[in-house]
């Protein structure tokens, strides 16, 4: 892509994101800021700058970041690599040993990453370009930060970061800090800009989303935010990202059930089906409370997608503990599962526990839960046959994602980012 106007060059960049929806939202914000300075997105092989937004929730995530950076540099020896995110925050010493890493940016400084690095990257200040915050097609690189500009039709917006919970296995509070919420007026303004630029689906995300507003001391809460979304006067769909079970209140369920602006889609991490293991994990609910919550959502919204996260192989997990998880899952109307092997994170209390589970046992238990998850997904898809759902077209226009989070193939091609009614057969 050639630069427009009086610009001699555009910085070519690529962003690679690991981990959660919050990281996806952070990466989008970095792309927006780079674009506002006239940069243009390309592939990692052709980029002058690659930003790696890292995850560190497991050892596998750490390894994936290292392998990816080495592969990028092997394919593009002259590239400059900037690493941010949780792994960069937790172990900057390990990141610094990787090839071509020019800068390491902690999570605390991630929001200002482009401003901080602009002088060394040789890119102009935003006021020196003709690009705008979300773009109008007249930027110096001839494109706007429209849904197609960063390869998405849906936007993930971070409204909160940090976590004050003390789950024994989780390193995230030390990499993301304490809970911090964005003011409701600032969120509303950004939503208005995003919707005006063409986004038709927006996911609301946070590290501990249920704690939204607690730090603002002005009576703001997640329920208050969701009420604003439920009453939004535009043809847009909001998805509520992962919610801890204790934060998914009856008021939130009622709002989702009553508003066409809110997707019938919940993600509620269970983590384990044994109360003894839940206590060891320091999860503040019981398996029965979780089962009752899922049942209440299913009763009120029988077509809702309800996903969950599970950890297998937590220290001390016996065959009996695992059997409790299997038994609980088989009775729950969940629609999909994400299954993770337990991973020691140095600095967490769980890393000091005894009763380690053999790796082969962990792999077998993970496979068994994934099999259950597959059965859930098949059952849910079959339950949606002969229903009509609203969906947003994605990819090349031959696919769409329904409001209740099913990806479907279409019988004819549509424009991307278009609302369609799909009859599921």
Number of C-alpha atoms within 10 A of each C-alpha: 11 12 18 17 13 8 14 9 15 21 21 19 24 21 22 17 20 20 16 16 20 23 25 20 21 20 24 21 20 21 23 23 23 24 30 27 28 30 24 26 23 18 13 21 19 16 22 19 22 26 25 23 26 25 27 25 21 20 14 13 17 20 13 15 23 18 12 13 22 15 15 20 20 13 12 16 14 15 22 20 25 22 27 27 27 27 28 27 23 20 14 17 11 12 22 15 10 15 18 18 19 15 19 22 21 21 25 15 14 20 16 14 22 20 17 13 14 14 11 9 14 10 20 19 16 17 10 13 20 19 24 20 16 21 20 15 16 15 22 26 26 18 20 25 25 20 19 15 18 19 12 16 21 21 21 25 24 24 24 22 22 22 21 15 16 16 19 20 24 23 21 24 19 16 23 21 14 16 21 22 22 15 16 19 9 11 17 15 10 14 18 14 15 22 16 13 17 17 22 21 23 22 20 24 26 29 26 25 26 23 23 26 24 15 15 14 8 9 9 16 20 20 19 15 18 21 17 13 23 20 13 19 9 12 12 17 23 25 24 22 25 24 20 20 22 15 15 20 13 12 12 17 18 13 18 27 18 13 16 17 23 25 23 25 23 25 21 23 19 23 21 27 24 22 17 15 19 20 15 18 20 15 20 13 15 19 19 13 12 20 19 13 19 20 17 14 24 17 12 13 17 13 19 23 24 23 22 21 16 19 20 24 24 27 22 15 19 15 10 10 16 20 15 16 20 18 12 17 20 14 10 16 21 25 24 22 24 15 19 18 17 22 20 20 19 13 13 17 17 21 17 13 14 10 11 14 16 10 12 10 13 19 14 13 21 21 14 14 23 18 13 17 22 15 15 21 19 13 15 20 16 12 13 16 11 11 11 13 17 14 23 24 24 21 13 12 17 16 20 27 19 22 24 19 18 17 16 18 15 16 9 8 12 17 13 19 23 14 18 16 12 20 14 18 11
